[in-house]
């Protein structure tokens, strides 16, 4: 199975990227491809931009990868109680390739923050948003207090590690169940 993993930020210091790297090392039985934030150097979406320039090649390529993949791990930060402008812009462009660009995609949704309460607002936003594009969230975790729970590539908090592993297993199981259904039909 092929899993894509993307961070919802364009920061090279992203804790979301650190979490995705850590998580990809935990999944030995699957191919996890981290999509670097530098993949998308996008203008702010507008209908005028789309008409005059077209949909950027990087967006079209990523949409093809999503369709060809078995699942998606999203690690999304919170900016001012919402998703980042970077990630919202990517969604806007992707939705122009096909409004159901996440059709049949199983998703592990991670919301990461250095704040202790995590980013529950972003979790709710994404839970409302993803199904409208055809995706199915099969596992999710809001990880607050990241700087206290994670350092030097190691999860320091055993409770968070257990929660992360439980959600990861649930995600992998949903992918296995989905593939078995496809093979049976």
C-alpha positions, 0 to 999 in steps of 0.5 A, a space after each residue: 500500500 502507498 500512503 502519502 503524508 503531507 504537512 499543512 504548513 510551508 515552514 521548514 521548522 514545522 513540528 508537523 513535518 517532524 511528526 510525519 517523519 517520526 510516524 513514517 518510521 513507525 510504519 514498516 509494512 507500508 510505503 509512506 511518501 512524505 510530500 515536501 512543502 516545497 512541492 507547492 509554490 502556489 499563487 493565491 487561488 483566484 478564478 482569474 489566476 486559474 483562467 489566465 495561468 491554469 492549474 499549476 502542474 504541481 497541483 495536478 501531479 499531486 491530485 494524480 498521486 492522491 487518486 493513485 494512493 491508498 491513503 493520506 496522513 495529514 498533519 495540520 497546524 493551527 494559525 489563529 484558530 484556523 488552518 494555515 493559509 498555505 493549506 487552505 490555498 492548496 485545498 482551493 487549487 486541488 478542488 479545481 482539479 476535481 471537487 471530489 479530489 479525496 474520493 475514496 481516500 482514507 485519511 489519518 488526521 493529525 492536528 499538532 500544536 505547541 499549545 497544551 490544548 492542541 488545536 481542536 478548532 482545526 480538528 473540527 474544521 477538517 472534520 467538516 471539510 474533508 467529507 465534502 471533498 470525498 475523503 474519509 477520516 478513519 483515524 485522528 488525533 489532536 496532539 497538544 504540547 508537542 514541544 513537551 511530548 517530542 524531542 530529537 525524533 523521540 516521543 517522550 510521553 508514553 500516553 501520547 505514544 500509545 494514542 498515536 500508535 492506536 490511531 495509526 493501527 486504526 488507520 492501517 486497519 481501515 486501509 486493509 479493510 478497504 483493499 480487501 473489499 476492492 479485491 473481493 468485488 
